Amino acid sequence: MIIGVPTETYPGERRVALVPMVIPSLSKAGFEVVVETGAGAEAGYPDALYVEKGANILPDRAAVFSSANIVAQVLCYGSNDVTGKADLPLVRREQVLVGFLRPLGSVDAIQQIARTGVTSFAVELIPRITRAQSMDALSSMGTICGYKAVLISANSLPKIFPMLTTAAGTITPARILVIGAGVAGLQAIATAHRLGAIASAYDLRPAAKEQVQSLGGRFVEFPIEAKNAQDARGYGTAQDESFYAQQRELLSRVVAESDVVITTAVVPGKKAPVLVTRETVREMAPGSVIFDLAAERGGNCELTRAGQTVVEHGVTIIGRINVASEVPYHASQMYGRNVTAFILNLVKDGKLRADSEDEIIRETLLTRGGEIVNRRVREFFSLPQLVSQRAA
Ligand code: NAD
């Protein structure tokens, strides 16, 4: 079985789906790996390293798609809504596609993918069970984003993070607030703490408290309680507008006192809640920084512009998207290991287990035989149940 790795085409994307170091374990399991020439270059993995580990380099994208049984990508069409569509004519029925497909994004894009007949697996849907931890690409990218958001914010802040006692006087430490203490938020807390800042975090899930504290952060608590704060998968849940209004009000004082605010509060498949208003931004000291990691999902700050950095009321609001691509070496290393673990579970003895009752395979399978077959995704978009699923 051949795994193909095309070059990523989303503008500015520097990651690659498989890195040279994962190739030996794939070869051992009987796979051949073909890589489009230059696919890993931007991430720090030149063609020669792939060849050294046993991969074959192919001259162009079409050659990779036409020879591969499994195509591994970072941003497939669906998540790559800028250039991804150009891949649709290259995808074949009988072929498998693995990558970020944004399954709860545009139903139209997913339907277009389905119509190619390809068997696609969305890494966003990997269940949060122990066995799938090594495949959890969302967590890997969240880790990278949380780390990088702190560094970029530190660079944009006209202050330093740590407390310093010098002959020129004492410098007080910067105050960092993280809103949304999931994987990215926790990594942001850990990174800010390591840099010497006073790091605090807030999350509507009470379970986050202990995790924040274990990383050296302070947990911000408010006298409001979310209804069913956490779903069965461990994700935060959507709340009603009156809850968000209370959050905005309670957060305003804590935000105003912070030098850097990193927001990551999202709910799967929903627009991100606005938790930081224009009025709150106005209360912040000039030079303060907001890094809105939820920018791509609508933003947690009212003034965020996705993909841009703006200065409003003297506050720098960073709405960069695709932040994981800014650390391409390690983001690709982590993603490559996630995808390798996923593929090794998907194929046994040279055979695809797409029909298997394996929870990981069943929950990530998005399209097959011309249709969107994922039950959760069909329900999300209110698509009628498939005949094959009715009896189940
Ligand atoms: P996420 O990216 O979906 O959301 C980020 C955070 O925002 C979450 O912690 C969420 O609770 C929070 N949030 C949402 N709405 C909010 C609001 N209105 N106000 C404040 N906070 C809000 O989350 P994630 O990073 O994927 O992680 C969610 C949880 O899943 C975490 O507890 C994480 O540790 C856990 N997790 C478990 C596994 C596993 O068991 N294998 C793997 C990864 C993550």
Residues whose N, C-alpha, C, O or C-beta is under 5 A from the ligand:
A	BS01	NAD	R128 I129 Q133 S139 G142 G180 A181 G182 V183 A184 Y202 D203 L204 R205 R233 G234 Y235 G236 T237 T264 A265 V266 V267 P273
